[in-house]
């Protein structure tokens, strides 16, 4: 039996999400970062990340006031975050 090695930890994904929120000068009041982290964490395979198009719908379905409060587009935010996490891998 082989041990599956992950390329990025859940903690790293959460830190990247929080950093991306901070860089975009956004505010959040709910569990948005944790929800995003959970979705992206499930997209992490052994040493790769599923393609953005395979995960996009799950990200868009997260119930949050984040985008309304910050007047930011989901597309721009999630694509930028996904790129940031891909670069870490």
C-alpha positions as CSV (number, residue, x, y, z in Angstrom):
1,X,0.0,0.0,0.0
2,X,1.3,3.4,-0.9
3,X,0.8,6.5,1.1
4,X,-0.7,9.3,-1.0
5,X,1.3,12.5,-0.8
6,X,-0.5,15.8,-1.0
7,X,1.0,18.7,-2.8
8,X,-0.6,21.3,-0.5
9,X,-2.2,21.1,2.9
10,X,-5.6,22.3,3.9
11,X,-3.9,24.8,6.2
12,X,-1.9,26.2,3.2
13,X,-5.2,26.5,1.2
14,X,-6.8,28.4,4.0
15,X,-3.8,30.7,4.4
16,X,-3.8,31.4,0.7
17,X,-7.6,32.2,0.8
18,X,-7.1,34.6,3.7
19,X,-4.2,36.2,2.0
20,X,-6.1,36.6,-1.3
21,X,-9.0,38.2,0.7
22,X,-6.5,40.6,2.3
23,X,-4.8,41.5,-0.9
24,X,-8.1,42.4,-2.5
25,X,-8.9,44.5,0.6
26,X,-12.1,42.5,1.2
27,X,-14.0,42.0,4.4
28,X,-15.9,38.9,5.5
29,X,-18.3,38.2,8.3
30,X,-19.2,34.5,7.8
31,X,-17.3,31.3,7.4
32,X,-16.5,32.1,3.7
33,X,-12.8,31.3,3.9
34,X,-13.4,27.9,5.5
35,X,-16.1,27.1,2.9
36,X,-13.8,28.0,0.0
37,X,-11.0,26.0,1.6
38,X,-13.2,22.9,1.9
39,X,-14.2,23.1,-1.8
40,X,-10.6,23.6,-3.0
41,X,-9.3,20.9,-0.6
42,X,-11.5,18.3,-2.2
43,X,-10.1,19.4,-5.6
44,X,-6.5,18.5,-4.5
45,X,-5.3,15.2,-5.9
46,X,-2.0,13.6,-5.1
47,X,0.3,16.2,-6.6
48,X,-2.1,18.2,-8.7
49,X,-5.2,20.4,-8.5
50,X,-8.3,19.7,-10.6
51,X,-8.9,22.1,-13.4
52,X,-10.7,25.3,-12.3
53,X,-13.7,24.5,-14.6
54,X,-14.2,21.3,-12.7
55,X,-14.5,23.1,-9.4
56,X,-16.0,26.5,-10.4
57,X,-19.7,25.5,-9.9
58,X,-19.0,24.3,-6.4
59,X,-17.3,27.5,-5.5
60,X,-20.1,29.6,-7.0
61,X,-22.7,27.7,-5.0
62,X,-21.2,28.8,-1.6
63,X,-23.9,30.8,0.2
64,X,-22.3,34.1,1.4
65,X,-22.7,37.8,1.5
66,X,-19.0,38.2,0.8
67,X,-19.4,39.4,-2.8
68,X,-22.3,41.8,-2.0
69,X,-20.5,43.4,0.9
70,X,-17.2,43.8,-1.1
71,X,-18.7,44.6,-4.5
72,X,-16.4,42.1,-6.1
73,X,-17.2,39.7,-8.9
74,X,-17.1,36.0,-8.1
75,X,-15.3,35.2,-11.4
76,X,-12.5,37.6,-10.7
77,X,-12.0,36.6,-7.1
78,X,-12.2,32.8,-7.6
79,X,-10.0,32.8,-10.7
80,X,-7.4,34.8,-9.0
81,X,-7.4,32.7,-5.9
82,X,-7.3,29.5,-7.9
83,X,-4.3,30.8,-9.8
84,X,-2.6,31.7,-6.5
85,X,-3.1,28.2,-5.2
86,X,-2.0,26.6,-8.4
87,X,1.2,28.5,-8.3
88,X,1.9,27.2,-4.8
89,X,1.6,23.6,-6.1
